Amino acid sequence: MAQQERAIETRAAIIRGAAAAFQERGYGSTSLSQVSAAAGVTKGALYFHFDSKEALAVAIIEAQHEASAAIGRTMLEQNVPGLRAILIMSLELARQLHDDPIVSAGVRLTIEAANFETPVGGPYLDWMAACEEYLRRGIAEGDISPAIDISAMGHFIISAFTGVQVVSDVLTGRDDIEDRLVEMWAVIMPALVPADRWEELKDLPERIRRERVAE
């Protein structure tokens, strides 16, 4: 049992070290020697757990997706209203991107993974599916217009979020990501919210942001 626990701890240390290295240098500029040094393990230990740099990158992407997907599962289980759930989802993922090196590295690796042999589009597809579910819920609750194309809007919201976080990362290291997200929602909200709900909901993104700061 102790040996198994050590193996689990070593694997986790490798993922943490690799996440830090990939986030700093990018996939192409990071060697496995740099990963083993960052993780504080030997190359032999690294290769015992991961047989290639791509396998390690995919493991980080999977760890990132699990951390982020937990947000969506929690809101579904708690029956959070659809529009509020979408806004919370974006702000919480933004916090993870700013504060969690594994999430930040996983998202960067997903963007850089065009030449991977392993498909890595699953996290985006899962987020789009979750977004579509929240949109349907919001329509049923009267907070979102039934006239929207749910599939197109779900795809657009996730694509817009991806662009916002990339630009925020480049310009400020994501220090301004919540400000930029509130701006993004200011543009999107008029297309989502029915006219008879606008006055009540137009400032919901900023209200949720303030609520989260106060927690």
Steps between C-alpha positions, in 0.01 A plus 500: 500500500784740588661431162171573322460825693854604406424427135185715517695781668779477241253514212331805653838669550589437136173653383550805721859547385411445136210745526735769631755429226246490216327814622829689512656377174223342292484143374754526218769671709475269803717188523440200721828581675351835599183325615689251717701786654186705568327197653802397706502145365740294293447442130447133581212587732353731237513233229350244738182709512502664155658351190510826301470876530163483325368244750601734782337799329177305450502402870522870593214583264291224661583626851408854396172384351406304811564804721295724273220251432438473875360854486234397250406184688455695823266752341296231330465311829401817685247602232657844457286706256630471146610858430664534840673163450658610172631819659635322808660235279693761303615695806604188690696365204666842472603474866644154439691624196652780708574302817545132407817412300357167384185661361702777337747255345224265390320773311825618340584144394154453349554808285850380400394141430428527126770244420425253780409150391254483791177701445465770767179673394292320761516773767368762257220271385408423861491870590283574197261221602482635855440850369218376279340327800512824700354692207207256480447537873511878471241496222267284711548742792424806285844660542620418147320572176349192330591658165873424536668214317617295799776313318640809330488704821670226704776476242539877488516549879776241543689639199467856632619395845802327345596813312452724802720286724775472237518877448485560875787254549712669233440855623480467880573140599122473552502760778213679324308191389190568712475857370524373144238231568253754636556697179442186293171435676394862451520433126330157512223566754276710267484202264408263783256680727136563403397865489261461793782367721771742391479757779514226763784300345719742305752542783495135614862428391634783716271406792625140492857623485446716811331211681801280435743764625297533822501123568 
